[in-house]
Amino acid sequence: MNDPKDSLIEYPCDFPIKVMCVADDNLVATMAALVQQYDPAFEPDTITTRASAKGNYLSLTVLVRATSREQLDNIYRAFSSHPLVKMVL
């Protein structure tokens, strides 16, 4: 296991996660629910969206209050495994 002192991130902090998704009417609510599994205080209205030129895809910026590396890893895994998600940065 990595030593927490080796991390470049100081916890807790606000951490933006970029998520590229297939456009869907319930996308923001769905992604917010994923984050709330690991951060119950997460506010869905902090998610910003940007549609692709043709409107087939949405780019989300999800601002998470990161409390640990484990929490961030779990959120990344939840996003990455969702069928609407194409890429997570």
LUMFI-554080 format. One record per residue: residue in one letter; x, z, y of N, C-alpha, C, O in turn. Coordinates in pm, whole numbers, plus 50000, padded with zeros to 5 digits. Layout:
<r aa="A" n_east="X" n_up="Z" n_north="Y" ca_east="X" ca_up="Z" ca_north="Y" c_east="X" c_up="Z" c_north="Y" o_east="X" o_up="Z" o_north="Y"/>
...
This chain:
<r aa="M" n_east="50085" n_up="50000" n_north="49881" ca_east="50000" ca_up="50000" ca_north="50000" c_east="50089" c_up="50000" c_north="50125" o_east="50196" o_up="50061" o_north="50125"/>
<r aa="N" n_east="50045" n_up="49931" n_north="50228" ca_east="50120" ca_up="49924" ca_north="50353" c_east="50108" c_up="50053" c_north="50431" o_east="50005" o_up="50120" o_north="50430"/>
<r aa="D" n_east="50216" n_up="50086" n_north="50500" ca_east="50218" ca_up="50201" ca_north="50587" c_east="50139" c_up="50164" c_north="50714" o_east="50165" o_up="50059" o_north="50772"/>
<r aa="P" n_east="50044" n_up="50247" n_north="50759" ca_east="49968" ca_up="50216" ca_north="50880" c_east="50057" c_up="50192" c_north="51002" o_east="50016" o_up="50123" o_north="51095"/>
<r aa="K" n_east="50177" n_up="50248" n_north="51001" ca_east="50269" ca_up="50229" ca_north="51113" c_east="50322" c_up="50086" c_north="51118" o_east="50375" o_up="50044" o_north="51221"/>
<r aa="D" n_east="50309" n_up="50010" n_north="51006" ca_east="50356" ca_up="49873" ca_north="51001" c_east="50258" c_up="49776" c_north="51066" o_east="50293" o_up="49660" o_north="51087"/>
<r aa="S" n_east="50140" n_up="49820" n_north="51097" ca_east="50036" ca_up="49733" ca_north="51153" c_east="50066" c_up="49701" c_north="51300" o_east="50115" o_up="49786" o_north="51374"/>
<r aa="L" n_east="50035" n_up="49579" n_north="51339" ca_east="50047" ca_up="49539" ca_north="51478" c_east="49923" c_up="49576" c_north="51558" o_east="49922" o_up="49565" o_north="51681"/>
<r aa="I" n_east="49821" n_up="49620" n_north="51489" ca_east="49695" ca_up="49658" ca_north="51552" c_east="49688" c_up="49810" c_north="51560" o_east="49714" o_up="49880" o_north="51462"/>
<r aa="E" n_east="49651" n_up="49860" n_north="51678" ca_east="49630" ca_up="50004" ca_north="51693" c_east="49481" c_up="50031" c_north="51682" o_east="49402" o_up="49979" o_north="51760"/>
<r aa="Y" n_east="49443" n_up="50113" n_north="51585" ca_east="49303" ca_up="50145" ca_north="51560" c_east="49267" c_up="50274" c_north="51629" o_east="49352" o_up="50362" o_north="51642"/>
<r aa="P" n_east="49144" n_up="50290" n_north="51674" ca_east="49038" ca_up="50190" ca_north="51682" c_east="49062" c_up="50095" c_north="51798" o_east="49130" o_up="50128" o_north="51895"/>
<r aa="C" n_east="49004" n_up="49974" n_north="51786" ca_east="49015" ca_up="49873" ca_north="51891" c_east="48901" c_up="49773" c_north="51877" o_east="48838" o_up="49762" o_north="51772"/>
<r aa="D" n_east="48876" n_up="49701" n_north="51984" ca_east="48780" ca_up="49591" ca_north="51979" c_east="48855" c_up="49469" c_north="51928" o_east="48958" o_up="49431" o_north="51985"/>
<r aa="F" n_east="48804" n_up="49407" n_north="51822" ca_east="48875" ca_up="49299" ca_north="51754" c_east="48783" c_up="49178" c_north="51741" o_east="48681" o_up="49185" o_north="51673"/>
<r aa="P" n_east="48818" n_up="49065" n_north="51806" ca_east="48733" ca_up="48946" ca_north="51795" c_east="48760" c_up="48870" c_north="51666" o_east="48876" o_up="48850" o_north="51628"/>
<r aa="I" n_east="48655" n_up="48828" n_north="51600" ca_east="48664" ca_up="48746" ca_north="51479" c_east="48587" c_up="48617" c_north="51506" o_east="48471" o_up="48620" o_north="51547"/>
<r aa="K" n_east="48654" n_up="48504" n_north="51484" ca_east="48589" ca_up="48373" ca_north="51500" c_east="48535" c_up="48329" c_north="51365" o_east="48606" o_up="48333" o_north="51265"/>
<r aa="V" n_east="48409" n_up="48288" n_north="51364" ca_east="48343" ca_up="48246" ca_north="51240" c_east="48277" c_up="48110" c_north="51264" o_east="48192" o_up="48097" o_north="51352"/>
<r aa="M" n_east="48318" n_up="48009" n_north="51187" ca_east="48258" ca_up="47877" ca_north="51197" c_east="48155" c_up="47864" c_north="51086" o_east="48186" o_up="47885" o_north="50969"/>
<r aa="C" n_east="48031" n_up="47828" n_north="51124" ca_east="47920" ca_up="47829" ca_north="51029" c_east="47834" c_up="47704" c_north="51040" o_east="47836" o_up="47633" o_north="51141"/>
<r aa="V" n_east="47760" n_up="47680" n_north="50934" ca_east="47654" ca_up="47579" ca_north="50937" c_east="47543" c_up="47637" c_north="51025" o_east="47507" o_up="47754" o_north="51012"/>
<r aa="A" n_east="47489" n_up="47554" n_north="51114" ca_east="47382" ca_up="47601" ca_north="51203" c_east="47259" c_up="47641" c_north="51122" o_east="47218" o_up="47571" o_north="51030"/>
<r aa="D" n_east="47202" n_up="47755" n_north="51158" ca_east="47085" ca_up="47809" ca_north="51089" c_east="47010" c_up="47896" c_north="51189" o_east="47072" o_up="47964" o_north="51271"/>
<r aa="D" n_east="46878" n_up="47894" n_north="51183" ca_east="46797" ca_up="47970" ca_north="51278" c_east="46823" c_up="48120" c_north="51273" o_east="46813" o_up="48188" o_north="51376"/>
<r aa="N" n_east="46857" n_up="48174" n_north="51157" ca_east="46879" ca_up="48318" ca_north="51141" c_east="47027" c_up="48355" c_north="51133" o_east="47060" o_up="48466" o_north="51090"/>
<r aa="L" n_east="47115" n_up="48264" n_north="51174" ca_east="47258" ca_up="48286" ca_north="51155" c_east="47311" c_up="48412" c_north="51224" o_east="47380" o_up="48491" o_north="51160"/>
<r aa="V" n_east="47279" n_up="48431" n_north="51350" ca_east="47331" ca_up="48547" ca_north="51423" c_east="47284" c_up="48677" c_north="51359" o_east="47363" o_up="48770" o_north="51341"/>
<r aa="A" n_east="47157" n_up="48685" n_north="51324" ca_east="47104" ca_up="48806" ca_north="51260" c_east="47169" c_up="48828" c_north="51124" o_east="47199" o_up="48942" o_north="51087"/>
<r aa="T" n_east="47192" n_up="48721" n_north="51050" ca_east="47254" ca_up="48732" ca_north="50918" c_east="47397" c_up="48782" c_north="50929" o_east="47438" o_up="48871" o_north="50854"/>
<r aa="M" n_east="47474" n_up="48726" n_north="51023" ca_east="47613" ca_up="48768" ca_north="51040" c_east="47622" c_up="48911" c_north="51095" o_east="47711" o_up="48987" o_north="51058"/>
<r aa="A" n_east="47528" n_up="48947" n_north="51183" ca_east="47525" ca_up="49084" ca_north="51235" c_east="47499" c_up="49183" c_north="51123" o_east="47560" o_up="49290" o_north="51120"/>
<r aa="A" n_east="47409" n_up="49149" n_north="51032" ca_east="47379" ca_up="49237" ca_north="50920" c_east="47501" c_up="49257" c_north="50831" o_east="47522" o_up="49366" o_north="50777"/>
<r aa="L" n_east="47582" n_up="49152" n_north="50814" ca_east="47705" ca_up="49166" ca_north="50735" c_east="47799" c_up="49267" c_north="50800" o_east="47854" o_up="49354" o_north="50733"/>
<r aa="V" n_east="47817" n_up="49255" n_north="50932" ca_east="47907" ca_up="49345" ca_north="51003" c_east="47853" c_up="49488" c_north="50998" o_east="47930" o_up="49582" o_north="50982"/>
<r aa="Q" n_east="47722" n_up="49505" n_north="51012" ca_east="47664" ca_up="49638" ca_north="51015" c_east="47681" c_up="49714" c_north="50884" o_east="47668" o_up="49837" o_north="50881"/>
<r aa="Q" n_east="47711" n_up="49644" n_north="50776" ca_east="47742" ca_up="49712" ca_north="50649" c_east="47869" c_up="49794" c_north="50662" o_east="47885" o_up="49896" o_north="50596"/>
<r aa="Y" n_east="47961" n_up="49749" n_north="50749" ca_east="48091" ca_up="49815" ca_north="50764" c_east="48106" c_up="49885" c_north="50898" o_east="48199" o_up="49964" o_north="50917"/>
<r aa="D" n_east="48015" n_up="49857" n_north="50991" ca_east="48014" ca_up="49921" ca_north="51122" c_east="47868" c_up="49938" c_north="51164" o_east="47814" o_up="49852" o_north="51234"/>
<r aa="P" n_east="47804" n_up="50048" n_north="51121" ca_east="47661" ca_up="50068" ca_north="51150" c_east="47627" c_up="50066" c_north="51299" o_east="47512" o_up="50041" o_north="51335"/>
<r aa="A" n_east="47723" n_up="50093" n_north="51386" ca_east="47698" ca_up="50095" ca_north="51530" c_east="47713" c_up="49957" c_north="51594" o_east="47697" o_up="49943" o_north="51715"/>
<r aa="F" n_east="47743" n_up="49855" n_north="51515" ca_east="47763" ca_up="49721" ca_north="51568" c_east="47639" c_up="49670" c_north="51640" o_east="47528" o_up="49682" o_north="51589"/>
<r aa="E" n_east="47659" n_up="49614" n_north="51759" ca_east="47549" ca_up="49560" ca_north="51840" c_east="47547" c_up="49408" c_north="51828" o_east="47641" o_up="49342" o_north="51872"/>
<r aa="P" n_east="47443" n_up="49351" n_north="51769" ca_east="47436" ca_up="49205" ca_north="51752" c_east="47444" c_up="49125" c_north="51881" o_east="47486" o_up="49009" o_north="51879"/>
<r aa="D" n_east="47405" n_up="49185" n_north="51994" ca_east="47409" ca_up="49109" ca_north="52119" c_east="47551" c_up="49086" c_north="52170" o_east="47569" o_up="49019" o_north="52272"/>
<r aa="T" n_east="47651" n_up="49141" n_north="52102" ca_east="47791" ca_up="49114" ca_north="52140" c_east="47843" c_up="48985" c_north="52076" o_east="47956" o_up="48944" o_north="52103"/>
<r aa="I" n_east="47763" n_up="48922" n_north="51991" ca_east="47803" ca_up="48796" ca_north="51928" c_east="47778" c_up="48682" c_north="52027" o_east="47668" o_up="48668" o_north="52081"/>
<r aa="T" n_east="47882" n_up="48602" n_north="52051" ca_east="47865" ca_up="48484" ca_north="52135" c_east="47868" c_up="48361" c_north="52045" o_east="47936" o_up="48358" o_north="51943"/>
<r aa="T" n_east="47794" n_up="48258" n_north="52085" ca_east="47783" ca_up="48138" ca_north="52004" c_east="47819" c_up="48014" c_north="52085" o_east="47808" o_up="48010" o_north="52207"/>
<r aa="R" n_east="47862" n_up="47912" n_north="52010" ca_east="47888" ca_up="47782" ca_north="52071" c_east="47854" c_up="47676" c_north="51966" o_east="47907" o_up="47678" o_north="51855"/>
<r aa="A" n_east="47766" n_up="47585" n_north="52003" ca_east="47723" ca_up="47480" ca_north="51910" c_east="47822" c_up="47364" c_north="51911" o_east="47888" o_up="47337" o_north="52012"/>
<r aa="S" n_east="47832" n_up="47297" n_north="51797" ca_east="47914" ca_up="47176" ca_north="51789" c_east="47844" c_up="47064" c_north="51866" o_east="47728" o_up="47078" o_north="51905"/>
<r aa="A" n_east="47914" n_up="46955" n_north="51888" ca_east="47860" ca_up="46843" ca_north="51967" c_east="47728" c_up="46791" c_north="51910" o_east="47637" o_up="46761" o_north="51987"/>
<r aa="K" n_east="47718" n_up="46781" n_north="51779" ca_east="47595" ca_up="46731" ca_north="51716" c_east="47498" c_up="46842" c_north="51679" o_east="47387" o_up="46814" o_north="51633"/>
<r aa="G" n_east="47538" n_up="46967" n_north="51697" ca_east="47450" ca_up="47079" ca_north="51668" c_east="47441" c_up="47117" c_north="51521" o_east="47356" o_up="47197" o_north="51483"/>
<r aa="N" n_east="47528" n_up="47060" n_north="51437" ca_east="47525" ca_up="47092" ca_north="51294" c_east="47595" c_up="47223" c_north="51262" o_east="47568" o_up="47285" o_north="51159"/>
<r aa="Y" n_east="47686" n_up="47265" n_north="51349" ca_east="47765" ca_up="47384" ca_north="51325" c_east="47760" c_up="47476" c_north="51447" o_east="47737" o_up="47432" o_north="51559"/>
<r aa="L" n_east="47782" n_up="47605" n_north="51420" ca_east="47793" ca_up="47703" ca_north="51527" c_east="47923" c_up="47779" c_north="51510" o_east="47961" o_up="47816" o_north="51398"/>
<r aa="S" n_east="47990" n_up="47801" n_north="51620" ca_east="48107" ca_up="47886" ca_north="51622" c_east="48063" c_up="48021" c_north="51680" o_east="48006" o_up="48026" o_north="51789"/>
<r aa="L" n_east="48090" n_up="48126" n_north="51608" ca_east="48055" ca_up="48261" ca_north="51654" c_east="48182" c_up="48338" c_north="51687" o_east="48282" o_up="48326" o_north="51617"/>
<r aa="T" n_east="48176" n_up="48415" n_north="51793" ca_east="48281" ca_up="48513" ca_north="51820" c_east="48214" c_up="48648" c_north="51804" o_east="48124" o_up="48684" o_north="51879"/>
<r aa="V" n_east="48261" n_up="48722" n_north="51705" ca_east="48203" ca_up="48852" ca_north="51671" c_east="48302" c_up="48959" c_north="51714" o_east="48412" o_up="48967" o_north="51659"/>
<r aa="L" n_east="48265" n_up="49042" n_north="51810" ca_east="48352" ca_up="49147" ca_north="51859" c_east="48323" c_up="49276" c_north="51782" o_east="48219" o_up="49339" o_north="51802"/>
<r aa="V" n_east="48415" n_up="49312" n_north="51695" ca_east="48399" ca_up="49427" ca_north="51605" c_east="48481" c_up="49544" c_north="51658" o_east="48592" o_up="49526" o_north="51708"/>
<r aa="R" n_east="48426" n_up="49664" n_north="51648" ca_east="48503" ca_up="49786" ca_north="51679" c_east="48576" c_up="49822" c_north="51551" o_east="48521" o_up="49888" o_north="51463"/>
<r aa="A" n_east="48701" n_up="49778" n_north="51541" ca_east="48780" ca_up="49797" ca_north="51419" c_east="48836" c_up="49939" c_north="51414" o_east="48897" o_up="49987" o_north="51509"/>
<r aa="T" n_east="48813" n_up="50004" n_north="51301" ca_east="48862" ca_up="50141" ca_north="51284" c_east="48973" c_up="50151" c_north="51180" o_east="49043" o_up="50252" o_north="51173"/>
<r aa="S" n_east="48989" n_up="50044" n_north="51100" ca_east="49096" ca_up="50046" ca_north="50999" c_east="49120" c_up="49904" c_north="50946" o_east="49036" o_up="49815" o_north="50963"/>
<r aa="R" n_east="49233" n_up="49886" n_north="50883" ca_east="49265" ca_up="49757" ca_north="50820" c_east="49166" c_up="49728" c_north="50707" o_east="49122" o_up="49615" o_north="50688"/>
<r aa="E" n_east="49132" n_up="49832" n_north="50633" ca_east="49038" ca_up="49817" ca_north="50522" c_east="48902" c_up="49765" c_north="50573" o_east="48843" o_up="49676" o_north="50512"/>
<r aa="Q" n_east="48854" n_up="49821" n_north="50683" ca_east="48727" ca_up="49777" ca_north="50740" c_east="48734" c_up="49629" c_north="50778" o_east="48644" o_up="49553" o_north="50746"/>
<r aa="L" n_east="48841" n_up="49589" n_north="50847" ca_east="48855" ca_up="49449" ca_north="50887" c_east="48863" c_up="49357" c_north="50765" o_east="48801" o_up="49251" o_north="50763"/>
<r aa="D" n_east="48939" n_up="49397" n_north="50664" ca_east="48949" ca_up="49317" ca_north="50541" c_east="48811" c_up="49300" c_north="50476" o_east="48778" o_up="49191" o_north="50430"/>
<r aa="N" n_east="48733" n_up="49406" n_north="50473" ca_east="48599" ca_up="49399" ca_north="50414" c_east="48508" c_up="49306" c_north="50492" o_east="48430" o_up="49231" o_north="50433"/>
<r aa="I" n_east="48516" n_up="49310" n_north="50625" ca_east="48435" ca_up="49221" ca_north="50708" c_east="48477" c_up="49076" c_north="50687" o_east="48392" o_up="48988" o_north="50674"/>
<r aa="Y" n_east="48608" n_up="49051" n_north="50684" ca_east="48656" ca_up="48914" ca_north="50658" c_east="48609" c_up="48864" c_north="50522" o_east="48567" o_up="48749" o_north="50511"/>
<r aa="R" n_east="48616" n_up="48947" n_north="50421" ca_east="48569" ca_up="48907" ca_north="50287" c_east="48420" c_up="48877" c_north="50287" o_east="48375" o_up="48781" o_north="50225"/>
<r aa="A" n_east="48342" n_up="48960" n_north="50357" ca_east="48197" ca_up="48938" ca_north="50363" c_east="48165" c_up="48805" c_north="50431" o_east="48080" o_up="48729" o_north="50384"/>
<r aa="F" n_east="48233" n_up="48777" n_north="50542" ca_east="48212" ca_up="48649" ca_north="50609" c_east="48255" c_up="48533" c_north="50520" o_east="48180" o_up="48437" o_north="50502"/>
<r aa="S" n_east="48373" n_up="48542" n_north="50465" ca_east="48430" ca_up="48431" ca_north="50386" c_east="48347" c_up="48397" c_north="50263" o_east="48345" o_up="48282" o_north="50220"/>
<r aa="S" n_east="48279" n_up="48494" n_north="50206" ca_east="48202" ca_up="48470" ca_north="50084" c_east="48058" c_up="48425" c_north="50112" o_east="47985" o_up="48391" o_north="50019"/>
<r aa="H" n_east="48017" n_up="48425" n_north="50239" ca_east="47879" ca_up="48385" ca_north="50271" c_east="47866" c_up="48233" c_north="50266" o_east="47954" o_up="48162" o_north="50315"/>
<r aa="P" n_east="47758" n_up="48180" n_north="50206" ca_east="47744" ca_up="48035" ca_north="50190" c_east="47731" c_up="47956" c_north="50320" o_east="47762" o_up="47836" o_north="50320"/>
<r aa="L" n_east="47688" n_up="48016" n_north="50430" ca_east="47678" ca_up="47944" ca_north="50556" c_east="47811" c_up="47934" c_north="50631" o_east="47826" o_up="47854" o_north="50723"/>
<r aa="V" n_east="47908" n_up="48016" n_north="50590" ca_east="48036" ca_up="48023" ca_north="50660" c_east="48133" c_up="47918" c_north="50605" o_east="48153" o_up="47908" o_north="50483"/>
<r aa="K" n_east="48192" n_up="47843" n_north="50696" ca_east="48290" ca_up="47741" ca_north="50658" c_east="48434" c_up="47788" c_north="50681" o_east="48524" o_up="47748" o_north="50607"/>
<r aa="M" n_east="48456" n_up="47872" n_north="50783" ca_east="48590" ca_up="47919" ca_north="50815" c_east="48584" c_up="48048" c_north="50894" o_east="48494" o_up="48069" o_north="50975"/>
<r aa="V" n_east="48682" n_up="48136" n_north="50870" ca_east="48692" ca_up="48262" ca_north="50944" c_east="48834" c_up="48273" c_north="50998" o_east="48931" o_up="48256" o_north="50925"/>
<r aa="L" n_east="48845" n_up="48300" n_north="51125" ca_east="48976" ca_up="48317" ca_north="51189" c_east="48989" c_up="48455" c_north="51249" o_east="49092" o_up="48488" o_north="51307"/>
